[in-house]
Amino acid sequence: MFKFKSLKNLINNFTSKSTKDEDEVDLEKIAAQEQKQFPFETLVAATNNFHPSLKLGEGGFGPVYKGTLNDGREIAVKKLSLRSSQGKKEFLSESKLLARVQHRNVVNLLGYCVHAAETEKLLVYQYVANQSLDKILFNSDRRDELDWKRRYDVITGIAKGLLYLHEEAHCRIIHRDIKASNILLDDKWVPKISDFGMARLYPEDQTHINTRVAGTNGYMAPEYLVHGHLSEKADVFSFGVVVLELITGQKNSRFNQDPQCRSLLEWVYKHYKEKRSLEIMDPAIVSSADPHQVAMCIQIGLLCVQSDPKSRPNMSRVVLILSRKPAILEEPDRPGHPGTRYTRPRQPIASASASRSGSSTASGISQSFGSTATRTATLSATMSGVRSPKSDPHGKRPMRD
């Protein structure tokens, strides 16, 4: 098995290459040595010749099918869309970056397949029973399956998966497309980060890298969307959006609750400043919610979506707080606006330190989680005015490189 002499050598190799092609050569060596190549015939048999009844879904990459190997293992087979030239690059990126990634909260890539003179390319994953988070969270018929405990566990699991990618994996990886549809849930509701088609390696000695913008409307950090500045704090921003979506049951890119707020993030912040944070909860979790945990997650979510990336916590701190370690968090400022690539970029928003006033600001959550005020008896009453969001069966197409 191919091994690196040291993590330092890996980073040096990555940072010292003069061209992208040279970078890819090293990653191809990893993939060739550490992934299993499946015969095309094996995948045809496992999926009953990619029968339509076994199709799990389809995204910008291509269709995904459920299959069963001869040894009884259930798999998910992702086929590269032949119509997408960009999909080829995503295939290479995903297969290389996942070659050595192994974590409970990251989907397990079992192998790959190249067939018919490289015109057909497939990725083979472990099968995840409950499909993607968005198909449950934004589905009015299934939302009740996600009680507060499950949602809190999903938040914690995503945080641990991102911490692994950012700080603990063989090389630092920025996912670039964290969103509800890229979080898979297994039969025990354990969340698994998936779809690494847009992921990037992140050199240890750099504060950020510059790259063309690629991502999904409603989840991209302002500094990345406007300037192409990519760091792990871009994933932190996306994570914050997902946290607030899990609490509210609403999709940021389709938010329409309040005409005075241009996004779900601003709506949550408005309630936070008015000491009405708990009113933004999805009605489906009111009966099972722990108000202390909800309040904590709202504040974490708002801190993760700050305009200034320096004001956002890193994932190690988020995981520490979610593991119930006593902590005092800063007061969040107005969140950044993810926006869309197709609108005229706004001027960069002032940093949190410049906009924060000297006086203390009102909030619905105490800065100390040990003294968070709870109003359990009034939850049902306060939730009466919150409407359920409309489901989004198709979601937003990612914007690719």
N, C-alpha and C positions, 0 to 999 in steps of 0.2 A: 504494500500500500504506500502510495506517495505521501511523504510527510515533510512538513516544513522543519528546518533546523531550529527556528525560533520564530515567535510572533514578530520580533523586530525585523527579521529578514523578510517576512511577508510584507510588512508595511514598507520597508525600503524598496522592495521589488515594485510595489504598487506606485510609490511616489517618484521613483527614479526613471520610470519609463517615459520615453519621449513621445510616443504615439499611443492612441487608443488600441491599435491592433496588437501592440506588444503586451498591453495589459490583458487583452483577451486571451493571448496564448497561454499565459500562466494559469488563468482560470480554467481554460479548457483542459489543462493537465489535471487539475483537481477533479473536474467533472469526469474525465475519462477513467480515472483511477478509483474514484469513490462512489460512483453511481452505477447502478445496474442497468444494462441495456436489455430491454425486453424485445423479443422477436415480435414482429408485427402480427404474425399468425396467432400468437398467444393472446394479444389484446383483441383481435377479431373474435376469437372464441369466447373470451371473457365477457365481451359486451354483446354477444349474439349479433355480430357484424354491425355494431353500432346501431342497434335497433332504436327507433324513435321512442319506444316505451321506456327505454332506459336513460333517456336524455335528462340530465339534472338541471340544465340551464345553458345559457349562452351569453357571453359578454363580448367585449371588443377583441379578445384574443381568439375566440372560437367556441364551439360547443364542448360541453363536458358530459361524459357518460358514466353511468355506474356499471361496474363489472365485478365478476367473481373469478378468481384464479383457481387453478386445479387444486391447490392446497387449502381452498376454502376462504382465503383472505378476500375481503371486499375492497375494491379499489375505485378510484375516480380517475378517468382518463380524459385529459384535456387535449383536444386536437387543435393544431395551429390552423387558423383560417387561411386558406389558400388565396383569398382575395386581398389580404392585408400584407403589404411589403414590410410595414413597420412591425408586424407581428413576428417576423423572423428574428428581428433584433431582440424583441421581448422574450422570445423562446430561449435564445442564447443566454440572455441576462438571467432569466429565472432559473434555468438549469444549472448555470455556473454558481450563482450566489447561494443556492440551496444545497449545493453538493455536500457541505459539511455542517449545515445548520441543524442542530438537534435540540429541541426544547419542547416541553409539555404544551406551551402556548404558541407554538409555531407549527404549521401544517408540515407533515413528514412527507418529503419527496422520496418515493421508492425507486424511481428510475425514469428512463426516457426511451424513446424509440424514434429512429430515423428510417424512413421507408421510401421506396420508389424513387431512387436517385435523388434523395433528399427533398423531394417535393412534399412529402408528408412527414410532419414532425409532431410527436406526442409526448406529453408528460404524464407520469403515473404517480398518483398520490394515494395515501391512505384515504379510505372513504369516511366521510364525516356525516353521521346520521341525520342531524337536525338542520343541515344545509346552512345558509348564511343568516346572519343576525337580522338583516333588513327584511327578509321574508317573513319574519315573526314579529319584529318590533313595529313595523309599519303596516301590518296586516290586522285590521280590526277584528277578524275572526280568530286570530291566534295570539294576540297581544297578551291575553290573560295567562298564557303559559309562562310568561316571564314575570314572576313575582319579584318583589324587591330583593330577596336573598339571591336569586339567580342573577339579577341585574348587577348587584354589587359584586358578585363573584366574577361576572363577565368583565366589569371595570378593572378589578384587581388582576385578572388573568391577562388582559390586554397590556396592562402596565408592566407586568412581569415579562411578557414576551418582548415588548419594546426595550426594556432594560437589557435583556439578553442581547438583542440585536445591536444596541448602541454601545454597550460596555463589556459584554461577556463573551461574545462570539469570537471565532478565530480571527475575524477582521470586523471593523466597525461597519455596520450596514444601516443606511437610511432607506426606509421603505418607500416613501414619497406618495403613497396612496392609501393611507389608513382611512377606512370608512366602514360603515356598517355592512356593506355587501362583501367586503374582504375579510370579515370576521366569521369564521365557520364555527359551528357548535356541534360537539360530538354527542354521543348517546347519554353522556353524563352531564351535558351542558357546559363542558369545559371549552372555553374559547380558544381558537387557533387562528393566528394571523396567516393570511394566505395571499396569493397573487403578487409575486415579486418581479413582475415583468418590467417595472419602472424603478426598481431598487438601484442604489448606487453605493459603492464602497466609499468610505470616508476616512481620509488620512488622519493619523493621530496628531500630527503637528500643525494642522490647519484649523482655523476657527469656522470656516465655511468654504464651500466650493461654489463656483459659478457654473450654471448649467441652463439649458433651455427648459422652460417651464413645462411640466407635464403633471397632470393630476386630475382631480374631479371638483367640479363646481361646489362651493360650500364648505370645502375641507382644507383648502390651501392657505398657508400662512401669508400675510400681506407682504413681508419682505421677499418671500420666494416668488409670489405671484407678480409683483411689480418689478423687482430687480433681478430675479433669478438667483438670489443668495440662498443657498441650500445648506442647512446644518441639521443636526438632530432635533433642534427646536422647531423645525417644520413638522416633524412627526408629532412632537409634543402638542402643537397647535391642533393638528388633526385629531389627536387623542382627546383633547378637551372638547371638541365639537361632538365626538361620539359619546362622551360622558353626558353632556347636556341633552343629547338626543335620547339616551337611555332613560334619563330622569323624566323628561317631558313626554316621551313617546312621539315626538314630532321631528320631521326631517328638516334640517336647516335650509336646504336649497328650495324647499317648497313652503317656507314659513309665510303665513298670512293672518296670524292671529291679531296683530296690532298694526294699523297703518302708520303709526308713529315710529315703529321699529323696523329697520330694514333687514333684520335677520333675527333668527332665534336667539343668538348670542346677546344682542342688545335687549331683547325682551326679557331674558333671564336676568340680565344686569339691572334692568329697570326695577324688577320686583325685588332684587337683592337690596338695592339702595332704599327702597320703600319699606323694608322690613317685612316683605311678603314673599320671601323665597319659597316657602313650602307650598304656596298656591300654584306653583308651576308644575307640580307633580302630575304625571300621567294618572288619570283616575283609576286605571287598572292596578296600581300599586298602593293606593291609599290605605287599604285595609291591612296590607302586609309590611308597610314601610316602617323603618326605624328612623324617626325624624332626625336623630343625632347623625346617623350615617348619611342621610339625604343631604342635610345641611353641609356636612363636611365635603361631600362629593360636589355639591354646587359650587362651593368656594374653590375646590381644586380645579373644577372645570373652567371657571372664570379666570383663574390664574394661568391656566394653560393656554388660554386664547388671548392673552395680552398682546397689544400691538408691538411692543418692544420685545424681541426674543430674549433679551437679557433679563426681563422681568418674569419669564416663564420658568417654572421649576424644571430640573432635569428628572428623568424617569426614576433614578435611584431615590430621590427625595419623595416622589409621588408614591413609590412602592413602600417606602418606610412609613409614610403617614397612613396609607391604606392598611398596613399591617397592625394598626391600632397603637402605634407608638405616639405618646403625647407630643403635640406639636402646636406651635403658634404660627399661623400663616399671616402673610402680609394682606393688607386690604387691597383687593383688586381694583384696578381702574377700568375705564370703559374698554370693552374688548375690541380687538382688531376686526376689520371687515374683510372676509375672504374674497368676496366679489366674484368676478368672472374675467377671463382673459380678453373677452370681446368688448368690454367697456373701457372707456378712456381711464387710465390709471389715475387715482387720486394722489395728491401730494402725501408723502409719508406722514403718518400720524405722530404727534409728539410723543416722546418717551414717557413711561409711567412716572418717572421721578420728576419730570418737568410739569406734569399736569396734576400731580397730587398736591392738595392744599395742606397747609400746616395743621388745620384743625381736624379733629376726628370726624369721620363720616358715618352716617347712619347705615346700618346693615341689618339683615335678618339673621345673621349668624355671628355669634361671638367669635373673636379672633382665637380664643383658646377653646379647643375642642372639648376640653374637660369641663367647660362651663356653658356649653351650648344650651340655649333655652329651647324647650320643646313645648309644643301645644297639641299634643295628641288628640285631646278631646274635640278640638276645633277643625281637625283635618277634613272630615267629610263635608262640613259646612263650607269651608273655604274652597273646596274643589268643585263646587256646584256650577261655577261659572266657567270652568275650563272645558273647552270643546275637544273632542277626539279628532286627531288629524286624519286627513284623507290618505289612503294607502297609495303607494307609488309602485305599481307593478313592474315598471321598466327601469326606473332610476335614471341617473345621468350617465351619459357615456363619458368615460375618461378622455382627457385630452392628452394625446401621446406626443412623444418626441417626433 
